[in-house]
Amino acid sequence: MTDHHQTLPANLAWVDGSDAPEKSLLNIGFMPLTDSASLIVAATQGFGQPYGLSLQLRRQSSWSALRDRLLSGALDAAQGLYGLSYGIHLGLTAQQTPMAVLMGLNQNGQSIQLSQALLDAGVTDGASLARHIRQSPHRLTLAHTFPGGTHAMWLYYWLAAHGIHPLRDVDMQVVPPARMVEHMRAGRIDGFCAGEPWGAQAVSEELGFTVASSQAIWPDHPEKVLTCTQTFVDQYPNTARALIMAVLDASRFIDADAANRESTAQLISGNAFLDTPVATLLPRFQGDYADGRGQRWTDQHALRFFAQGEVNPPYLSDGLWFLTQFRRWGLLKEDPDYLAVAQQVQQLDLYRAAASALDISLPPSPLRESRLFDGSLWNGADPAAYADSFALHARTPSTRPEQD
């Protein structure tokens, strides 16, 4: 992975004079997940150097550990979940601390796995899972990775769309992503939602099957972000802008062609990063999906890091959507000022400055329109009405009959 420097801008004036980064050595947190790729590439392949940055990667064992180190200052910035950043900002999952989402790191690429025992019992999709839950005397235990995190929200949304109340009809556990397969192998959970490569690992070990990819729920959905505290942005604005530029360059490199994708998969599979066989990691990284029950396809909305700049803007509508789900599932007891909160967290001006300097196109609007798999249209226009529009929410009774 040495032939990337042709992607770097010719004008390196950012490292001179008043635009020089205020802090040049940064500790960057990441989780052992496929979608940490742009941070790993940026740090190990010298993408920070033209902007006066040296990036030191710090692998984390759980999202809660990453959160705590970000808040303590041990990490300057990190791969993050939307729900982690907004949960801290609102004081829901930690001491209230103003947070900043610098950019999106990726779209798509997560999945919901169910156990082989459920497949053997005839569960193949959401409808059959709902029937199984209504008829079985045994409660199922499903896992996600962080309270209010993206994986919790994909899992809740998918279950609820099939008439399964995620808070009342099943039991939920929080499990670090790298331990999901171990928990499924031990029979402690009946299914999980997490990032790759852990869904593919469960399939390869014949522990279960992929019942839904996250992009089947919401094509080109927001996923991981580059996040830090607002204090970091306020103290080191040039550094924050330079960091966005370095990660944008790395993102553009990964998505440039198939050869870059393959070399990136080889890199991140290493012991210091994901510590996963590249044979497990590479297919879904390239959009080649096998679900563990005989179906294989090339996914039209697979994991992507750049896509001509479509992936990376911190769209207001992306942040707003997670706020609507916080409200839907009772994390927020009343409607917040949705737009004001999103405008505080999403660093639109900083991103615009970084992207413009790299001649990366900017979206016409900070609101983007999406249609989810249940037919609902999301465009960020009326978050309160959207949050209130769902048949199943925190105040809805269980749909599962009580067993005698």
C-alpha positions in Angstrom: 0.0 0.0 0.0 2.6 2.5 -1.1 1.1 4.0 -4.3 -1.4 6.4 -2.7 0.4 9.7 -2.8 -1.0 10.6 -6.2 -4.3 11.2 -4.3 -2.9 13.9 -2.1 -3.4 17.6 -3.0 -0.6 19.5 -4.6 -1.1 22.5 -2.4 0.3 21.6 1.0 0.0 25.1 2.4 -2.1 23.8 5.3 1.0 22.8 7.3 2.4 26.3 7.0 1.8 29.5 9.0 -1.5 30.1 10.8 -3.1 26.9 9.2 -0.5 24.6 10.9 -2.1 22.1 13.3 -2.0 23.2 16.9 -1.3 19.7 18.0 0.6 17.3 15.7 0.6 14.0 17.5 -2.9 12.5 18.0 -4.1 9.4 19.7 -6.9 7.9 17.6 -9.2 5.3 19.1 -10.7 2.5 17.0 -12.6 -0.8 17.5 -11.6 -4.1 15.7 -14.2 -3.7 13.0 -14.0 -3.7 9.2 -15.3 -0.1 9.1 -12.3 1.2 11.0 -10.4 0.8 7.7 -10.0 4.5 6.8 -8.5 5.3 10.2 -6.1 2.4 10.0 -5.1 3.3 6.4 -4.7 7.0 7.3 -2.5 6.3 10.3 -0.3 3.5 8.9 0.1 4.8 5.3 1.2 8.3 6.1 -1.9 10.2 5.1 -1.5 12.6 8.0 2.0 13.7 7.1 1.1 16.2 4.4 -1.1 18.0 6.9 1.5 18.0 9.7 -0.1 15.1 11.7 1.2 11.9 13.2 -1.7 9.5 14.0 -1.2 6.9 16.7 -3.9 4.2 16.7 -5.2 2.9 20.0 -7.3 -0.3 19.7 -10.3 -0.4 22.2 -12.0 -3.4 23.7 -15.5 -2.0 23.9 -17.5 1.1 23.0 -17.8 2.0 26.6 -14.0 1.9 27.1 -13.6 4.0 24.0 -16.1 6.5 25.3 -14.4 6.8 28.7 -11.0 7.3 27.1 -12.3 9.9 24.8 -13.8 11.8 27.7 -10.7 11.5 29.8 -8.5 12.9 27.0 -6.5 9.7 26.6 -7.9 9.7 23.0 -8.0 12.9 21.0 -10.5 11.5 18.5 -12.0 8.2 17.6 -14.1 6.0 15.5 -17.6 6.4 17.0 -21.2 5.4 16.9 -23.7 8.1 16.3 -25.5 7.0 19.4 -22.3 7.2 21.4 -21.6 10.9 20.4 -25.2 12.0 20.8 -25.7 10.0 24.0 -22.8 11.8 25.6 -23.8 15.2 24.2 -27.3 14.8 25.8 -26.0 13.2 29.0 -27.8 9.9 28.4 -24.9 7.5 28.5 -22.2 9.5 30.3 -21.6 12.8 32.1 -23.1 15.4 29.7 -20.2 16.7 27.5 -20.6 18.7 24.3 -19.5 16.4 21.4 -18.5 16.9 17.8 -19.1 14.6 14.8 -16.3 15.6 12.3 -17.3 13.4 9.4 -18.9 10.1 8.4 -16.5 7.2 8.1 -18.7 4.8 6.2 -22.1 3.7 5.2 -23.7 0.2 5.2 -21.8 -3.0 6.2 -23.5 -4.2 9.5 -25.8 -7.2 9.9 -28.2 -9.1 12.1 -27.4 -12.7 12.8 -29.7 -15.4 14.2 -28.6 -18.7 15.6 -28.5 -22.1 13.9 -31.0 -23.3 16.4 -33.5 -20.7 15.3 -32.9 -21.7 11.6 -33.5 -25.4 12.6 -36.8 -24.3 14.2 -37.9 -22.8 10.9 -37.0 -19.1 11.4 -35.8 -17.7 8.1 -37.0 -14.1 8.2 -38.7 -11.4 10.4 -42.2 -12.9 9.9 -41.2 -16.4 11.0 -39.2 -14.9 13.9 -42.3 -13.1 15.1 -44.3 -16.3 14.9 -41.6 -18.2 16.8 -41.6 -15.5 19.6 -45.4 -15.6 19.9 -45.5 -19.4 20.1 -42.4 -20.3 22.1 -42.4 -20.5 25.9 -38.7 -19.5 25.9 -37.7 -15.9 25.7 -34.9 -15.1 23.2 -31.8 -13.1 24.0 -30.5 -10.8 21.4 -27.3 -8.7 21.6 -26.2 -5.3 20.3 -23.0 -3.4 21.0 -23.9 -0.2 22.9 -27.0 1.4 24.4 -28.5 3.7 21.8 -25.7 2.8 19.3 -26.3 2.2 15.7 -26.5 -1.6 16.1 -29.2 -1.3 18.8 -31.1 1.0 16.5 -30.9 -1.3 13.4 -31.9 -4.2 15.5 -34.8 -2.4 17.2 -36.0 -1.0 13.9 -36.0 -4.3 12.1 -37.7 -6.2 15.0 -40.4 -3.5 15.4 -41.1 -3.5 11.6 -42.0 -7.2 12.0 -44.2 -6.6 15.0 -41.7 -7.6 17.6 -41.3 -5.2 20.5 -37.5 -5.0 21.1 -37.9 -3.8 24.7 -40.6 -6.3 25.8 -40.8 -9.3 23.6 -37.1 -10.3 23.8 -34.3 -9.8 26.2 -31.4 -7.6 25.2 -27.7 -7.8 26.1 -24.8 -5.4 25.4 -21.8 -7.3 24.1 -18.5 -5.9 22.6 -18.6 -6.7 18.8 -15.5 -8.9 18.9 -17.1 -11.1 21.5 -20.4 -11.7 19.7 -19.3 -14.9 18.0 -18.0 -16.3 21.3 -21.4 -15.5 23.0 -23.3 -17.2 20.2 -21.0 -20.2 20.2 -21.6 -20.6 24.0 -25.4 -20.3 23.5 -25.6 -17.2 25.7 -27.4 -15.3 22.9 -29.8 -16.3 20.1 -28.8 -13.5 17.7 -26.9 -10.2 17.4 -26.4 -7.1 15.4 -22.9 -5.9 14.9 -20.4 -4.7 12.4 -18.3 -6.9 10.3 -16.4 -9.1 10.2 -18.3 -10.7 13.1 -21.4 -11.5 11.1 -19.3 -13.2 8.5 -17.4 -15.0 11.2 -20.6 -16.5 12.7 -21.6 -17.7 9.2 -18.2 -19.2 8.5 -18.3 -21.1 11.8 -21.8 -22.3 10.9 -23.2 -20.9 14.2 -26.0 -19.0 12.5 -27.2 -17.0 9.5 -27.5 -13.5 8.4 -31.2 -12.6 8.5 -30.8 -9.0 7.4 -27.9 -6.7 6.4 -28.2 -3.2 7.7 -28.2 -1.8 4.2 -31.3 -4.0 3.5 -33.0 -2.0 6.3 -31.7 1.4 5.1 -29.7 1.5 1.8 -26.6 3.8 2.3 -27.4 4.4 5.9 -25.1 6.4 8.2 -22.8 4.2 10.3 -19.5 5.0 12.0 -18.3 8.6 12.5 -15.1 10.4 13.3 -15.9 12.0 16.7 -14.2 14.0 19.4 -15.3 16.4 22.1 -16.3 20.0 21.2 -13.5 21.1 23.5 -11.0 19.4 21.2 -12.4 21.3 18.2 -12.4 24.6 20.1 -8.8 24.2 21.2 -7.4 22.7 18.0 -9.5 23.8 15.0 -6.7 23.5 12.5 -5.8 20.0 13.9 -9.5 18.9 13.5 -9.6 20.2 10.0 -6.3 18.5 9.1 -7.5 15.3 10.6 -10.7 15.3 8.4 -8.5 15.9 5.4 -6.2 13.0 6.2 -9.1 10.6 6.7 -10.9 11.9 3.6 -7.7 11.1 1.6 -7.6 7.6 3.1 -11.3 7.1 2.4 -10.9 8.1 -1.2 -7.9 5.8 -1.6 -9.8 2.8 -0.3 -12.7 3.3 -2.6 -10.6 4.1 -5.7 -10.4 0.6 -7.1 -10.6 -3.1 -6.3 -6.9 -3.4 -5.8 -6.9 -0.8 -3.1 -9.8 -2.6 -1.4 -8.0 -5.8 -1.4 -4.8 -4.4 0.0 -6.8 -2.5 2.6 -8.5 -5.8 3.7 -5.1 -7.4 4.0 -3.8 -4.6 6.1 -6.7 -4.4 8.6 -6.8 -8.2 9.0 -3.5 -8.0 10.9 -3.0 -8.9 14.5 -2.7 -5.2 15.6 -6.0 -4.3 14.1 -8.9 -6.9 13.5 -6.8 -10.1 14.0 -9.2 -11.9 11.7 -8.4 -14.2 8.7 -8.6 -12.1 5.5 -10.6 -14.8 3.9 -13.4 -14.1 6.4 -13.1 -10.3 6.1 -12.6 -9.8 2.4 -15.8 -11.0 0.8 -18.2 -8.7 2.6 -15.6 -5.9 2.3 -16.0 -6.3 -1.4 -19.8 -6.7 -1.3 -19.8 -10.5 -1.8 -22.4 -11.8 0.7 -23.3 -15.4 1.7 -26.0 -15.6 4.3 -25.3 -19.1 5.8 -28.5 -20.6 4.4 -27.6 -21.1 0.8 -28.1 -17.6 -0.6 -25.2 -15.6 -2.1 -25.4 -12.1 -3.8 -23.4 -9.1 -4.8 -24.7 -6.3 -2.5 -25.6 -3.1 -4.3 -25.2 -1.1 -1.1 -22.2 -2.7 0.5 -19.8 -1.1 2.9 -18.4 2.1 1.4 -16.0 4.8 2.7 -16.1 7.6 0.1 -18.3 7.1 -3.0 -17.2 10.4 -4.6 -17.7 12.2 -1.4 -21.3 11.1 -0.7 -20.4 9.1 2.4 -18.5 11.6 4.5 -20.5 14.8 5.1 -21.9 15.0 8.6 -25.4 15.4 7.3 -27.8 17.0 9.8 -30.5 14.4 8.8 -28.2 11.5 9.8 -27.8 12.9 13.3 -31.5 13.8 13.5 -32.6 10.2 12.7 -30.8 8.8 15.7 -32.4 11.5 17.9 -35.9 10.3 16.6 -35.1 6.8 17.6 -33.9 7.9 21.0 -37.3 9.5 21.4 -39.1 6.5 20.0 -37.5 4.1 22.4 -37.7 6.2 25.6 -34.1 7.3 25.9 -35.5 10.8 25.5 -38.5 11.4 27.7 -39.7 14.4 25.6 -38.9 15.9 22.2 -35.6 17.8 22.2 -35.0 20.8 19.9 -34.0 18.3 17.3 -32.4 20.7 14.8 -30.5 22.7 17.4 -28.9 19.6 18.8 -27.9 18.3 15.4 -26.4 21.7 14.5 -24.4 21.6 17.7 -22.9 18.2 17.1 -22.5 18.0 13.3 -19.4 20.0 12.3 -20.7 21.2 8.9 -18.4 24.2 8.6 -15.2 22.4 9.5 -16.1 19.5 7.1 -16.9 22.0 4.3 -13.5 23.7 4.7 -11.6 20.3 4.6 -13.6 18.9 1.7 -13.3 22.1 -0.3 -9.6 22.2 0.1 -9.4 18.7 -1.4 -11.8 19.5 -4.3 -14.3 17.0 -2.9 -17.9 17.8 -3.9 -20.3 18.9 -1.2 -23.9 17.8 -1.0 -26.5 20.5 -2.1 -28.2 20.2 1.3 -27.3 19.0 4.8 -30.5 17.0 4.7 -30.7 13.9 2.6 -33.7 11.8 1.7 -33.9 8.1 2.3 -36.6 5.4 2.1 -36.2 2.6 4.6 -37.3 -1.0 4.0 -40.7 -0.6 5.6 -41.6 2.1 3.1 -41.1 5.0 5.5 -39.5 8.1 4.0 -36.9 10.0 6.1 -35.7 13.5 5.1 -35.2 15.2 8.4 -38.0 17.7 7.7 -40.2 17.0 10.8 -38.3 14.8 13.3 -40.9 15.1 16.1 -43.7 13.8 13.8 -41.5 11.1 12.4 -40.6 9.9 15.9 -44.3 9.7 16.8 -45.3 8.0 13.6 -44.4 4.4 14.5 -46.9 1.8 15.7 -44.3 0.3 18.1 -42.4 2.5 20.5 -41.4 2.6 24.2 -45.0 3.2 25.4 -46.5 0.3 23.3 -47.3 -2.8 25.3 -45.7 -6.2 24.5 -46.9 -8.0 21.4 -46.0 -11.3 23.0 -48.8 -13.1 24.9 -48.1 -14.0 28.4 -47.3 -17.8 28.8 -49.2 -19.8 31.4 
